[in-house]
C-alpha cells in the first residue's frame, strides 16, 4: 500500500521526467516519442522505477540502452527541478512499458477471429 507522500512524489517525478524527456533529451531520444507512463517509488524514496512507452522508434532495446547510459544526466536534470521538494534524488531504473503493445496484440487477435467468422 502506497502512502500519500509516495503517491505525491510519484506524480511529481512522472510530470518532471516527462518534461525532461520531451524538452531536454532530444540528443538521446532523437525522433522517438518517449512517454513516462508510470512511476513507482520505494517507501524510503531511495529508488524510482520509471516505465516508459516508446513510439516512432524501430529499435526499442537500443533506445532503452541509450536512456540507461544517460541515467546520470537525467537524474541531474531531475534534481535541478525537484531540489526544493526532496532532499535526495532517488536512483532511477528505467523499464519499457509494453502494455500498449500487449493491448494492440490482443486487439489484433480479436479482429482476426472476427474476420474468420
C-alpha positions in Angstrom: 0.0 0.0 0.0 1.4 3.3 -1.0 1.4 6.3 1.3 0.0 9.7 0.3 3.6 11.0 0.2 4.7 8.2 -2.2 1.8 9.0 -4.5 2.6 12.7 -4.5 6.3 12.0 -5.2 5.4 9.6 -8.0 3.2 12.2 -9.7 5.8 14.8 -9.3 8.5 12.6 -10.8 6.2 11.5 -13.6 5.4 15.1 -14.6 9.0 16.3 -14.4 10.6 13.3 -16.1 8.0 13.6 -18.9 9.0 17.2 -19.5 12.7 16.3 -19.4 12.3 13.6 -22.0 10.2 15.9 -24.3 12.2 19.1 -24.0 15.8 18.4 -22.9 16.8 14.9 -24.1 16.4 15.3 -27.9 20.0 14.1 -28.3 19.1 10.8 -26.6 15.6 10.2 -27.9 16.2 11.7 -31.4 13.0 11.2 -33.4 11.3 8.8 -30.9 8.5 9.9 -28.7 9.0 8.9 -25.1 6.2 9.0 -22.6 6.5 8.3 -18.9 3.5 6.1 -18.2 4.1 5.2 -14.5 6.5 5.8 -11.7 6.8 3.6 -8.6 8.8 4.9 -5.6 10.0 2.7 -2.8 8.8 3.6 0.7 12.1 5.1 1.7 12.1 7.2 -1.5 15.6 5.9 -2.5 14.6 4.2 -5.7 12.2 5.2 -8.5 11.1 2.6 -11.1 10.1 4.5 -14.3 8.1 2.9 -17.0 8.5 4.4 -20.5 6.3 4.0 -23.5 8.3 4.3 -26.7 6.7 5.4 -30.1 8.1 6.0 -33.5 11.2 4.0 -32.9 12.4 0.9 -34.7 14.9 -0.5 -32.2 13.3 -0.1 -28.7 16.1 -2.1 -27.0 18.8 0.3 -28.3 16.8 3.3 -27.2 16.4 1.9 -23.7 20.2 1.2 -23.6 20.8 4.8 -24.6 18.4 6.1 -22.0 20.1 3.9 -19.4 23.5 5.3 -20.5 22.3 8.8 -19.8 20.8 8.0 -16.4 23.2 10.3 -14.6 22.3 13.2 -16.8 18.6 12.6 -16.4 19.0 12.3 -12.6 20.9 15.6 -12.5 18.2 17.4 -14.6 15.5 15.9 -12.3 17.5 17.0 -9.2 17.5 20.6 -10.5 13.8 20.5 -10.9 12.8 18.9 -7.5 15.6 20.2 -5.3 13.0 22.1 -3.1 10.6 19.1 -2.8 13.0 16.3 -2.0 16.3 16.2 -0.1 17.7 13.3 -2.0 17.0 12.5 -5.7 16.1 8.8 -5.9 18.1 6.4 -8.0 16.4 5.8 -11.3 15.6 2.5 -13.0 14.0 2.6 -16.5 11.8 -0.1 -17.8 9.9 -0.4 -21.1 6.1 -0.3 -20.7 4.8 -2.8 -23.2 1.2 -2.7 -22.0 0.2 -0.8 -25.2 1.8 -3.4 -27.4 0.1 -6.1 -25.4 -3.3 -4.4 -25.8 -2.6 -4.0 -29.5 -1.7 -7.7 -29.9 -5.0 -8.7 -28.1 -6.9 -6.4 -30.4 -5.3 -7.9 -33.5 -6.1 -11.4 -32.3 -9.8 -10.5 -31.7 -10.1 -8.8 -35.1 -8.6 -11.9 -36.8 -11.1 -14.1 -35.0 -14.0 -11.9 -36.1 -12.7 -11.9 -39.7 -12.7 -15.7 -39.7 -16.4 -15.9 -38.8 
